[in-house]
Amino acid sequence: MSKRDGMLKLRQELAATLGCSVEDLPKPFALWCPMILKRGIAEDLKAKYPHADRDALASFLHRWTTHPIYLKRMLYGNNRHDLDGNNVEPIEGGHRLRAKGMLRSKRMEAAE
């Protein structure tokens, strides 16, 4: 499975968790090139989709934010975004370093 196929599968999973179509996902998730999420986005999702299973949502967010495509966006992006796609805060340098380390670890695992 390609990385893009993996992101598509994750988007389909989120749509099922939230009870909407892939086309109706919040803006940061609806794009092929994901937006970096603001801190606290889980609470925003829970407020907007109160029927969504919290454990499934937490599991999804972990896999989404540790996906190589997301991590690369974290390295090269400038801002975090809310559910409407608005810029809300800059990405901190420490978060970029963490993303770089996670990408390096994923590459090393794949090479083994």
C-alpha positions as CSV (number, residue, x, y, z in Angstrom):
1,M,0.0,0.0,0.0
2,S,1.4,3.4,-0.9
3,K,1.6,6.2,1.6
4,R,-1.2,8.1,-0.3
5,D,-3.4,5.0,-0.1
6,G,-2.7,4.8,3.6
7,M,-3.9,8.4,4.0
8,L,-7.0,7.7,1.9
9,K,-7.8,4.7,4.2
10,L,-7.3,6.9,7.3
11,R,-9.7,9.5,5.8
12,Q,-12.3,6.8,5.2
13,E,-11.9,5.6,8.8
14,L,-12.3,9.1,10.1
15,A,-15.5,9.6,8.0
16,A,-16.9,6.4,9.4
17,T,-16.0,7.4,13.0
18,L,-17.6,10.9,12.6
19,G,-20.6,9.6,10.6
20,C,-20.0,11.7,7.5
21,S,-18.7,11.2,4.0
22,V,-15.1,11.7,3.1
23,E,-16.1,14.8,1.1
24,D,-17.6,16.3,4.3
25,L,-14.6,15.8,6.5
26,P,-13.3,19.0,8.2
27,K,-11.0,20.9,5.9
28,P,-7.6,19.8,7.4
29,F,-8.5,16.1,6.7
30,A,-10.3,16.6,3.3
31,L,-7.1,17.5,1.4
32,W,-4.6,15.1,-0.1
33,C,-1.9,17.3,1.4
34,P,-3.0,17.3,5.1
35,M,-2.9,20.5,7.2
36,I,-1.0,20.4,10.5
37,L,-3.6,20.3,13.3
38,K,-3.8,22.7,16.1
39,R,-3.1,21.5,19.6
40,G,-6.4,20.5,21.2
41,I,-8.1,19.5,17.9
42,A,-9.4,16.3,19.6
43,E,-11.6,18.4,21.9
44,D,-12.9,20.4,18.9
45,L,-13.7,17.2,17.1
46,K,-15.5,15.8,20.1
47,A,-17.5,19.0,20.4
48,K,-18.5,19.0,16.8
49,Y,-19.2,15.2,16.6
50,P,-20.4,14.3,20.1
51,H,-21.6,10.9,18.9
52,A,-18.1,9.9,17.7
53,D,-16.4,7.1,19.6
54,R,-13.7,8.8,21.7
55,D,-11.3,5.8,21.7
56,A,-11.6,5.4,17.9
57,L,-11.0,9.1,17.5
58,A,-7.9,9.1,19.7
59,S,-6.6,6.1,17.8
60,F,-7.2,7.8,14.5
61,L,-5.5,11.0,15.5
62,H,-2.4,9.1,16.7
63,R,-2.1,7.3,13.3
64,W,-2.8,10.5,11.3
65,T,-0.3,12.6,13.1
66,T,2.4,9.9,13.0
67,H,1.9,9.2,9.3
68,P,5.0,10.0,7.2
69,I,3.1,12.4,4.9
70,Y,1.9,14.4,8.0
71,L,5.3,14.4,9.6
72,K,6.8,15.8,6.4
73,R,4.2,18.5,6.4
74,M,5.2,19.2,10.0
75,L,8.8,19.8,8.9
76,Y,8.0,22.1,6.1
77,G,4.7,23.8,7.1
78,N,4.4,27.1,9.0
79,N,1.2,26.9,10.9
80,R,-1.3,24.7,12.7
81,H,-4.9,24.8,11.6
82,D,-8.4,24.5,13.2
83,L,-11.3,22.5,11.8
84,D,-12.1,25.2,9.3
85,G,-8.6,25.3,8.0
86,N,-7.7,28.6,9.5
87,N,-4.2,29.3,10.6
88,V,-4.2,29.4,14.4
89,E,-0.7,29.1,15.7
90,P,2.9,28.6,14.4
91,I,4.5,25.2,14.5
92,E,7.1,25.2,17.2
93,G,10.7,24.2,16.5
94,G,10.6,21.4,19.1
95,H,7.7,19.8,17.3
96,R,9.6,20.0,14.0
97,L,12.6,18.2,15.7
98,R,10.3,15.5,17.0
99,A,8.8,15.0,13.6
100,K,12.2,14.8,12.0
101,G,13.2,12.1,14.6
102,M,10.0,10.1,14.0
103,L,10.6,10.2,10.2
104,R,14.2,9.0,10.7
105,S,13.0,6.2,13.0
106,K,10.3,5.1,10.4
107,R,13.0,5.1,7.6
108,M,15.3,3.0,9.7
109,E,12.5,0.5,10.6
110,A,11.6,0.2,6.9
111,A,15.2,-0.4,6.0
112,E,15.5,-3.4,8.4
